[in-house]
Amino acid sequence: MADSLPLVSTQWLAARLGDPGVRIVDIRSAVDGGARAAYEQAHVPGATHTDYAKDGWRATKGMATGLLPDTATLARLIGRLGVTPAHHVVIVSAGTSAGDFSAAARTYWTFKTAGHRAVSILDGGMAAWAGEGLGVESGPGAPPLSAEYPVALDLTWRCECAAVERAARDGSAVLLDTRSLAYFEGREKSPQALRAGRLPGSLHLDHAAAFDKAALRLKPLGELERMFAGVPDKAVMSYCNTGHQAATSWFILSEVLHRPGITLYDGSMSEWTEDVARAVETGPAG
């Protein structure tokens, strides 16, 4: 089943080119510096392009710039790609960096939250596909459709601010800060956050450590298991500044390591710091 395939190999996808049950979604954007121009230069045959940064995959409300879009927006976003509930969606990112993988993981999370079960990420992205000499297409691809996807929201993998507030008070979930140590300790601040620092009582684990910079893909399963072994075996709320980097840690814990109770706080610090009554911590972890 597609549910058991969070990552698919280039060989897996190459064997299914032309399969009407597979929809290939290329998400290249400003995150990887290529965007639509890179897609039009070369893409996996049959892939449809959507710009992760520009097309509305993350909504803005106040300071919060990475929120889950509303149902109507999701219906249009997914529908214009020609995706129906029967399709297996394969997300193709550039395959160039940890941040680029986060874009793929966040798009994957969005599909699942919209109620689409059959979704995978191409392991290694477009860099792996091209690097192996597999065939590519060029040109603008098919124009967007006007169809709408029948969204059936499943909020299993999402936590909203109220739930985070409860966890910060009672310790009922691990608040997993996936940013760099400088952000965690409050020595640096994202422009999307009003205050530097972290959620009270957070555990730190930089998402970038899970990405192999040489291989340009997630580290092997054994290394990921060791890396995340220190995350307590309880509910986890993964967060960052805008719900982007945190998607990688959510993806690894939930989809690769198959741990239950893993959610993504899409509002993250950009939403949390809007209210001065919500505490933040700074400095080294106690």
C-alpha positions as CSV (number, residue, x, y, z in Angstrom):
1,M,0.0,0.0,0.0
2,A,1.1,3.5,-0.7
3,D,0.7,4.4,3.0
4,S,3.7,2.2,3.8
5,L,5.9,4.0,1.3
6,P,6.8,7.5,2.6
7,L,9.9,7.5,0.5
8,V,10.1,5.9,-3.0
9,S,13.3,5.3,-4.9
10,T,14.1,6.6,-8.4
11,Q,13.9,3.0,-9.6
12,W,10.4,2.7,-8.1
13,L,9.2,5.8,-9.9
14,A,11.0,5.0,-13.2
15,A,9.1,1.7,-13.3
16,R,5.8,3.5,-13.0
17,L,6.2,6.4,-15.5
18,G,3.0,6.6,-17.5
19,D,1.0,4.8,-14.9
20,P,-2.4,6.6,-14.9
21,G,-2.7,5.9,-11.2
22,V,0.4,7.9,-10.3
23,R,0.6,11.7,-10.2
24,I,4.1,13.3,-10.0
25,V,4.1,16.7,-8.3
26,D,7.2,18.8,-8.7
27,I,7.4,21.5,-6.0
28,R,10.5,23.4,-6.8
29,S,10.5,27.0,-5.6
30,A,12.6,29.8,-4.1
31,V,13.4,27.4,-1.3
32,D,15.9,25.6,-3.7
33,G,16.5,28.6,-6.0
34,G,15.1,26.9,-9.1
35,A,11.3,27.3,-9.1
36,R,9.4,27.0,-12.3
37,A,12.4,27.9,-14.5
38,A,14.2,24.8,-13.3
39,Y,11.1,22.7,-13.9
40,E,10.7,23.9,-17.4
41,Q,14.4,23.2,-18.1
42,A,14.1,19.5,-17.0
43,H,11.6,17.5,-15.0
44,V,10.5,13.9,-14.4
45,P,8.4,12.9,-17.4
46,G,4.7,13.6,-16.7
47,A,5.3,15.7,-13.6
48,T,3.1,18.7,-12.9
49,H,4.6,21.7,-11.3
50,T,3.4,23.7,-8.3
51,D,5.5,26.3,-6.6
52,Y,5.8,25.4,-2.9
53,A,6.6,29.0,-1.9
54,K,4.2,30.9,-4.2
55,D,1.1,28.9,-4.8
56,G,-0.5,29.0,-1.4
57,W,0.7,25.7,0.3
58,R,1.2,27.7,3.5
59,A,-1.2,30.4,4.6
60,T,-0.6,33.6,6.5
61,K,-2.7,34.9,9.4
62,G,-1.2,37.8,11.3
63,M,2.5,37.0,12.0
64,A,1.9,33.3,11.4
65,T,3.2,32.6,7.9
66,G,3.1,28.8,7.7
67,L,-0.4,27.8,8.6
68,L,-2.4,25.0,7.0
69,P,-4.5,26.6,4.2
70,D,-8.3,26.5,4.5
71,T,-10.3,23.8,2.9
72,A,-11.3,25.8,-0.2
73,T,-7.7,26.6,-0.9
74,L,-6.6,23.1,-0.5
75,A,-9.3,21.9,-2.8
76,R,-8.1,24.2,-5.5
77,L,-4.4,23.6,-4.9
78,I,-4.7,19.8,-5.2
79,G,-7.4,19.8,-7.8
80,R,-5.5,22.0,-10.3
81,L,-2.8,19.3,-10.3
82,G,-5.2,16.7,-11.6
83,V,-5.0,14.7,-8.4
84,T,-8.0,12.6,-7.3
85,P,-8.4,10.5,-4.1
86,A,-7.5,7.4,-6.2
87,H,-4.1,8.7,-7.3
88,H,-0.7,7.9,-5.7
89,V,1.0,11.2,-5.4
90,V,4.8,11.3,-5.6
91,I,6.3,14.6,-4.5
92,V,9.6,15.7,-6.2
93,S,11.7,18.4,-4.7
94,A,15.0,19.6,-6.0
95,G,17.0,17.3,-3.7
96,T,19.6,20.0,-2.8
97,S,19.4,20.7,0.9
98,A,17.8,20.0,4.3
99,G,15.5,23.0,3.7
100,D,14.5,21.7,0.4
101,F,13.6,18.3,1.9
102,S,11.5,20.1,4.5
103,A,9.4,21.6,1.6
104,A,8.7,18.1,0.4
105,A,7.9,16.9,3.9
106,R,5.6,19.8,4.5
107,T,3.8,19.2,1.2
108,Y,3.4,15.5,2.1
109,W,2.0,16.5,5.5
110,T,-0.5,18.8,3.8
111,F,-1.7,16.1,1.4
112,K,-2.3,13.7,4.4
113,T,-4.0,16.4,6.4
114,A,-6.2,17.1,3.4
115,G,-7.3,13.5,3.6
116,H,-5.1,12.1,0.8
117,R,-3.5,8.8,2.0
118,A,-1.5,7.6,-1.1
119,V,1.4,10.0,-1.0
120,S,5.2,9.6,-1.1
121,I,8.4,11.6,-1.5
122,L,11.0,10.8,-4.2
123,D,14.1,9.9,-2.2
124,G,16.9,12.3,-3.4
125,G,14.5,14.4,-5.4
126,M,15.3,15.7,-8.9
127,A,19.0,15.7,-8.1
128,A,18.9,11.9,-7.7
129,W,16.8,11.4,-10.8
130,A,19.0,13.5,-13.0
131,G,22.2,12.2,-11.4
132,E,21.3,8.7,-12.4
133,G,20.8,9.7,-16.0
134,L,17.1,9.0,-16.0
135,G,15.1,10.6,-18.8
136,V,13.7,14.1,-18.4
137,E,11.2,16.3,-20.1
138,S,11.4,20.0,-20.7
139,G,8.8,22.7,-21.4
140,P,5.9,24.2,-19.4
141,G,4.0,20.9,-18.9
142,A,0.3,20.7,-18.8
143,P,-1.7,23.8,-17.8
144,P,-3.4,23.9,-14.4
145,L,-6.8,22.3,-14.2
146,S,-9.9,24.0,-12.8
147,A,-11.0,20.9,-10.9
148,E,-11.4,20.8,-7.1
149,Y,-10.2,18.0,-4.9
150,P,-12.7,16.6,-2.3
151,V,-10.8,17.6,0.8
152,A,-11.7,15.5,3.9
153,L,-9.6,17.1,6.6
154,D,-7.8,14.7,8.9
155,L,-6.2,16.7,11.8
156,T,-4.5,13.6,13.3
157,W,-1.1,15.1,12.5
158,R,-1.8,18.8,13.3
159,C,-1.6,20.5,16.7
160,E,-3.0,24.0,17.1
161,C,-1.9,26.6,19.6
162,A,-4.4,25.7,22.3
163,A,-3.0,22.2,22.5
164,V,0.6,23.5,22.6
165,E,-0.3,25.8,25.4
166,R,-1.7,22.8,27.4
167,A,1.5,20.8,26.7
168,A,3.7,23.7,27.8
169,R,1.7,23.8,31.1
170,D,1.4,20.1,31.9
171,G,4.2,18.3,30.0
172,S,1.6,16.0,28.3
173,A,3.6,16.1,25.1
174,V,7.2,16.7,24.0
175,L,7.7,20.1,22.5
176,L,10.4,19.3,19.9
177,D,12.3,22.4,18.7
178,T,13.7,21.5,15.3
179,R,15.7,24.7,14.6
180,S,19.4,25.4,15.0
181,L,20.8,25.8,18.5
182,A,21.1,29.5,18.1
183,Y,17.4,29.9,17.6
184,F,16.6,27.4,20.4
185,E,18.8,29.4,22.8
186,G,17.4,32.8,21.6
187,R,20.7,34.1,20.2
188,E,19.1,34.4,16.8
189,K,15.5,35.3,15.9
190,S,13.5,34.7,12.8
191,P,11.9,37.8,11.2
192,Q,8.6,35.9,11.4
193,A,8.8,35.7,15.2
194,L,8.2,38.7,17.5
195,R,10.5,37.4,20.2
196,A,13.6,35.2,20.3
197,G,13.5,32.0,22.2
198,R,11.7,28.7,22.4
199,L,8.5,27.1,23.8
200,P,8.8,26.5,27.6
201,G,10.3,23.1,28.4
202,S,11.3,22.2,24.8
203,L,13.7,19.5,23.7
204,H,16.1,20.5,21.0
205,L,17.0,18.4,17.9
206,D,18.1,20.2,14.8
207,H,16.2,18.9,11.8
208,A,19.3,19.5,9.6
209,A,21.2,16.8,11.4
210,A,18.9,14.2,9.8
211,F,20.0,15.2,6.3
212,D,23.1,13.8,4.7
213,K,24.7,16.7,2.9
214,A,26.9,14.5,0.8
215,A,24.2,12.0,-0.3
216,L,21.6,14.8,-0.5
217,R,18.9,12.8,1.2
218,L,17.8,11.7,4.6
219,K,20.4,9.6,6.5
220,P,19.9,5.8,6.6
221,L,17.3,4.3,8.9
222,G,19.7,3.2,11.5
223,E,21.2,6.6,11.9
224,L,17.8,8.2,12.1
225,E,16.8,5.7,14.8
226,R,19.8,6.6,16.9
227,M,19.4,10.3,16.3
228,F,15.8,10.3,17.5
229,A,16.2,7.7,20.3
230,G,16.5,10.5,22.9
231,V,13.0,11.8,22.1
232,P,10.7,10.4,24.9
233,D,8.2,7.8,23.9
234,K,5.1,10.0,24.2
235,A,3.2,12.5,22.1
236,V,5.4,14.9,20.2
237,M,4.7,18.3,18.9
238,S,7.3,19.3,16.3
239,Y,7.8,23.0,15.7
240,C,10.2,25.6,14.3
241,N,9.6,29.2,13.2
242,T,6.9,28.7,10.5
243,G,6.1,25.0,10.4
244,H,8.6,24.3,7.6
245,Q,11.7,22.8,9.1
246,A,9.6,21.0,11.7
247,A,7.9,19.0,8.9
248,T,11.2,17.0,8.5
249,S,11.2,15.8,12.1
250,W,7.5,15.1,11.9
251,F,8.0,13.1,8.8
252,I,10.9,11.1,10.3
253,L,9.1,10.3,13.6
254,S,5.7,9.7,12.2
255,E,6.2,8.2,8.7
256,V,9.7,6.7,8.8
257,L,10.0,5.5,12.4
258,H,6.2,4.9,12.6
259,R,5.8,6.5,16.1
260,P,2.2,7.3,17.1
261,G,1.1,10.7,18.4
262,I,3.4,12.8,16.3
263,T,2.0,16.2,15.3
264,L,3.2,19.3,13.5
265,Y,2.6,22.8,15.0
266,D,2.2,24.7,11.8
267,G,1.9,28.0,13.7
268,S,5.2,27.5,15.4
269,M,7.1,30.5,16.9
270,S,5.6,32.9,14.4
271,E,2.2,32.4,15.9
272,W,3.3,31.6,19.5
273,T,5.1,34.9,20.0
274,E,2.2,37.1,18.8
275,D,0.7,36.9,22.3
276,V,2.9,38.4,25.0
277,A,1.1,36.3,27.5
278,R,2.7,33.2,26.0
279,A,6.1,32.6,27.7
280,V,9.3,31.9,25.9
281,E,12.6,30.5,27.3
282,T,16.1,31.5,26.3
283,G,19.6,30.3,27.1
284,P,20.9,26.8,27.3
285,A,18.4,24.1,28.2
286,G,18.2,23.5,32.0
